[in-house]
Amino acid sequence: MAMVKEIMGQRMVEAFCSDVSRCSSQPNRFCIKRQKTVSILPTFSELKTMLQLPAPYSQPPFIKLDESSKRDLALNPMSVTITGTITIKNSDITDHKEMMAMMLQHFGTFKNALHERGIIVLQLVSTEIDPRTMEPKLSNPVELEWLKCYKVGAERSTYKVEFEIDSDFGFPVAITVTNKYDKEIFLEGFSIEGVVDIACNSWIQPEKVHPEERVFFSNKQAYLPCHTPAGLKKLRKEELKQLRGNGKGVRRGCERVYDYDVYNDLGNPDKGQEHVRPILGTRDYPCPRRCRTGRPHATTDEKYESPINSSVESYVPRDEAFEGVRKEALDVEKLKGATRNLIPFIRTCITKCGNFKQLSDVQQIYKRKHVDKMKPENVTTTKWPLPMNMMSKIQNDVEEYFKFDTPRIINGGNCCCIKDEELGRQALAGINPLSIKRLETFPPVSDLDPSIYGAQKSALKEEHIISHLDGMPVQQAMAEKKLFMLDYHDAYLPFLNGINAREDRKAYATRTILYLTRLGTLKPIAIELSLPESKQVLTPPLDATSHWLWQIAKAHVCSNDAGVHQLVHHWLRTHACMEPFIIAAHRQLSAMHPVFKLLKPHLKHTLQINALAREALINEGGIIETDFSSGKYSTEIISAAYKDWWRFDMEALPADLIRRGLAEPDPTHPHGLRLLIEDYPYANDGLLIWFALENLVRTYVNYYYSDRIMVRSDSELQSWYSEVTNVGHADHANASWWPTLSTPSDLTSILTTLIWVASVQHSAVNFGQYPLGGYVPMRSPHMKKLLPKEDDLEYKEFLEDPEGYLLSCLPNMFETTKFLAVVNILSQHSPDEEYMGQRKDLSDWTGDPEIIKAFYEFSMDIKRIEKEIDKRNKDTTRRNRCGAGIPPYELLVASSAPGVTGRGVPNSISI
């Protein structure tokens, strides 16, 4: 017994040995009577104290044995039985046939078939290697017939599993799993109380589909590659190899391979030349890479991947697919959108037009803000009062069901056009606060290649704006940083001939000059409307005719803004540019790696959403092409923005604000940054979150990386970043602006930027789409007419009914409701969402109290920021977020209820 205590420690003996029998034939010899279970185990804190586990990497310092003890142990092998708990989520396996099979198995009908008995095989993995084989040390395999105890109707089932291990097994830190059942199962987790917790949360495929056994590592400890326990090194590498795949073949939905491909799946050449779209991710059309699916190539052009159809599904790694309440909520919203489009579709088919004739037509598609309730005293008594009242209520309820919720933006007045002050306010506190920039050169200068597009000289002159500058000349106003601009000239002009060739699409390339007033608000003072062959400038109106021309010009500005917001700031900068980082993280960073553990909640859901977008949003004939002015040129606009404008080093919030001239370094201001527009809600609130996030990441990084040598020598980390820059973003592989990854400070900056983009920036441009952009007259996704000219046939119509003319420029009723249905879905929060400041995996760092403390402090910071945002929204001096009819700016309030709320910052790019 003394020797056993020397090997395992006093408490381990008490925990694992319930009965010790001494052998009288030889001194110093012993054996342990095997028990069915050993249920009394030390808690993790006791185990840590007992073993004196140093943070963050070391393993239990087992005492070395002398030669005599080794001989004794070899002659007297000792084993113990320990009990673990495994949890399996009950999925959709219980169809009628299977339920019958499960019932029959209890009567011995299927006794000879492992897959029909629902067997999974498990083995514990030690921190040590087997000295005889130099392979990972494993426990004896244990078979669990989980279907025997399956609880029909329960959300999950838990099972006790007994493992037999040798006394020199070491510390269990992983588990291998093989699924002998003929269908996939969802393994939630495994634990040995007080010893090891393993969160699996993964689908395990049948052995006949994937013969490789799955391995899951303990949550309690993060390991850099150089500190990986000997028993896990091989398994760590093999797991990453499985995730990388071989880059060949068609990916099946049951797989979990992460690989890269170009965007060759957006067009459909088999339907004809008009359905072909450029392949993004080539020399001519640069773009980030997407997740490879390996679908067969198109019949007529092998460069293209065949589109999704009833027999070919889109691939995402199995664990990335939507499940449970998230999938159910999305399906419900899809159904709602389809039903709300039904009546407008029928009406459009009948009238062959469906255009809005008057503003009340637009208002009819929204629910009433207040539905009057019939008071008993006001109800007229009839022979059949109850049935008639019920019929009236049913009719009202049915009508209301088919309508859309009233967007928050209508609070300011539901007119047929956007007001000047609202256009300026939305540039700072709307769903696209990322386009506004300071005017530093007047007239503005185009960056388009003059050899291709000709000399693009602006038509803006000082005489257009000088009367709106409070007596200042233009140069002084620029010097005092009072002039700003929404510039969509270069984004649209190369594609205008193609866009305007369509009968139902008309667009300009717009520039809008805005002046910063003494009240801290922006007002538009000039709009330049450019076509390839001409340019014109409009200024604030002086009479009725110029008033309506100004309104139409603003509608074109908002349409430009809607397109750039959706294509560039939303899709490209968040969804598309994050995808390579996510793919590379799964391919190069082990689940044990501290950086992967930090990033994990920020990587969820994006690949599934992006796959859905390639099927229905950005593809040929998708929502973007049919609803936005850019039409079939949408993908080319995305590629041009990626080629000429996107830079990862400028995605950090402070760098982005400085780049756009909205902020300047200033050591006298908080965090050394001064905003040039003091009431800039997106920047005001965003900076609070940015610096709180940066502080968390810095604490986390410094805990695991004490110096630059550790960063440079981390093979997985360097492989991850190298793959991102050279493969995932291959078209920018040689760009000089990529940040280096050599120091803890470099890593802090890179990780803070990634988390910022995936969470806060995406929330800022996504979850306000319906609440702040769901009223089409104020923010139309496309326009159907240019400004009327005096020699146009429609000019008389414009003069007689300018409001009707403006409404005829907008999408018709069916196009509007289709657009609203989509942005309503995109603006939804799932019931199971996890928000900034929340982490469901804090138990992963039980052994690292400093990390737990850092996450807790960050959570408290986020709560304080929420209160500060609420305070700002009530501050009447902040006119861009507080005032009559002005919605509060809540897009960066971290927490939210499910549904469309106009607030909430999920940890990842999600819907």
C-alpha positions, 0 to 999 in steps of 0.5 A: 500500500505504501508503494501505491501511495507513492505512485498515486498519492494518498488521495488518489488511493482513497478515491480509486481504492475502495478495498485493498487486500494485503498478500501475506505470501510476500512483503511489499506486494499488494493487489486491489480488489476490482470494484464494479464502479469507483464513484468517489473521486476528488473534485477538480480543485482538490485534484489540482491541489493534490497534484500541484498542477502548475498553470498553464501547461504542466502535467501531474508531477507523478513521483518516479519509482525506484527499481524495487517498486518498478519490479513490484509493479511489474510482478503485480499488475494493478487496475482500477475501474472508474466511471464516466458519464456520456451524454447523447442528444436525442435527434431525429432518429426516432422515426416509426421504423426505428422506434419499432426496431428499438422495441424489438431489440428488447425482445432479442430480435436484433441481438447479433447486429452491432449497428442495430444495437446502437453500440458506440466504442469509447477509450480513454486517452492518457497524457502519457505514451505507452513505453512498449509501443510508443503510441498514445496510451489508451484504456481498454475499449468499452462498448456502450449499447446506448439504444437500450436505455434510450428515452423516447421523447427526452431531449438528451440521454445520459449513460454511465460508462466504466473504464478499466485502467492500469495504475500507471495510466496517467491522467485521462485528458481525451476520449476516442469514439467509434460509432457502430450504429448505422446512423449518425449520433450527436455526442454532447459530452463526456465527464469523469466527475472531478477529473475530466470534462470533455465538451464534444457537441459534434456529430459522430458518423457511422464507422461504415461511413467514416472508419476513423475514430473520433477524438475529443480533448479535455476542456480543462486545459489549453496547450500550445503545440510545444506543451502538448502532453506526449500522449496527445501529440500524435492524436493532435496531428491526426485530428487536424489532418482529418479536418484538412482532407485531401482536397479531392472529390465531392464533399458529402454532408456527413463530412467535416472537411474544411478546404478552399475553393474559388467562387465558381458556383454563382453562375449557371452556364448550362442555362445559357450565356446570360446566366454566366457570372465571373468566377471570383478568386481569379486574377481578373476578379480577386476575391476571398476563398470560400469553403470547397464543396467539390460538386461536379462541374457544369456540363457546358463549362468545366470551370464552373461548379454545378448549381444546387438542385434537388439531388445535389445539396450545398456542403458545409462541414457537418457541425456547421449546419444549423440545428434545433431551434435555430433551424426551426426559427429560420424555417418559420421566418421563411414561411412567413415571408412566403405567405406575406408575398402571396397577395402582392404576387397575385396582385402584381400578376393581375395588374401586370404592374403592381406599382404603388400609385400613392403613399397609402398603398405603401403603408398598406403593407405594414401593420397598424401601430395601434389596433383599436379594440372594440369596447362593449359599450361601443358595440352595436347590438344586433341579432347575432352580435358575437359571430359578427364580432368574431368574424370581424376580429378574424378578418382583421387578424388575417389581414394583419398576419399578411402584413409586415411589422412597422419598421422603427424608422417610420417613427420620424414620419412615413413620407414618400422620401427621406428628409435632408437631416435624416439622410445625414443622420443615417450616415452616422447612426443608420445601417451603413455608418461605414461609408461616410468620410471626410472631404479632403480634396475639392472637387473630389477626385476619382481613382478610376483608371482614366485609360479605361474610363476616361477623365472623370472630372467632378462637376462639383464647383465651389458655387454649388456649396458656398452658400451653405457653409455659414460664410466660410470659403470651401478651403476653410470649411475643409481645414476646419473639418466641416465637410464630409462625403458619401462617395459612390462614384467609383463603385458604380460608374464602371457598370452604369451602361450595363445597369441602365440598359435594363428597362426596369433598372436605372442608376447614377454614380452619386457623390453627396457633400454634407456639412457638419452643422453647429448642432453636430448634425450633417446636412446634405448640401450638394448631390452629384449624379454621374453617368458615363457620358454626363454629370449634373449637380443638384443643390437644396431646393428653392421651389416646388419643382427643384424640391421634387427633383432633389427628393428623387436625387436623394432616393438615388443616393440612398439606393447607391448606399443600399447597394454598397452597404449590402455588397461591400460593407456587409457581404464582403467585409464581414461574411466573405473576408471572415470565411478564410480565417474560419476555414484556416482555424479549423485546418491549422489550430487544434481544438486544444490550442488557446487561440482556437478556444478563444475564437471558437464562439466567434467562428460559429454559423458563418459557413452555413450562412455563407453557403445559403447566401451563395444559393439564394442571395449573391448567386445568378438570379438571387435576391441581390441581383433581382432586388438591387440596382447592381443586378448581374454586376453585383459580383463584379462590384464585390470583386472591385472593392476587394481588389482596390479597397479592402485591407485587413489592417484597416478593419480595426475600428480605430484604423478604419475611422482614421482612414476615413478621416473621422478620427485623429490620434490625440493623446489628450482624449480617451484611448488616444483618439479624437472623433471629428464628429462628436455625436457619431453613434456607431463610433462612440459606442463602437470604441467603448466595445473595441477597447474593452475587447482589446483589453480582454484579448491582450490579457488572454494572449499575454497569459499564454505567450510571454514573449515573441519567441513563443509566438514565432515558435508556435507552429500551428499559429504561424501555419494558420496565419500563413494559410489565411494570407497565402491561400484564403486571401491568395489574391492579396498574398503579396500585399505589403499591408498584412500585419506581421505575426511576431509578437504578443502585441501583433497577435492581440491586434489580429485577434481583436480585429477578427473578433470585432469584425465577426461580432460588432461590425457585422451586428452594426450593418446587419441587425438594423436592416429591417428596423432601420431600412425596412421602409422602401420610400426612404431606402430603396434597393433599386430605382426604375427611373432617372431624373426627368428632363424637360424634353422627356415624355414623362416630364409632364407626368412628373409636373402633374403628380411628382409624388406619384412619379417618385413612387413609380421610381421605386420597386413595385409591391411584390418586389418590395414585399420580397425585399422586406421578407429577406431583410426581415429574416436577416435581421432576426436573432435566434432564440439560442443566440450567444451575445458579446460578453457571454460564453457558455464554455467558461468551464474550459478554463477552470484550471486558469483562474486568470482567464476566468477573471478576464472573461468576467471583467469583460462581461462586466465591461459590456454591461456597463457599456450597455448602460452607457449607451442607454444613457446616451440615447436619452441625452437630448444634446446628442441629436443623431440618436435622441429627439422627436421621431428619432430612433435610439441607436441600439445596434451595439447594445450587446444583449437582445431578445429573440427576433427583430429587435434592432439591437444585440451583438452576437458573438459570431456572424449569424442570423 
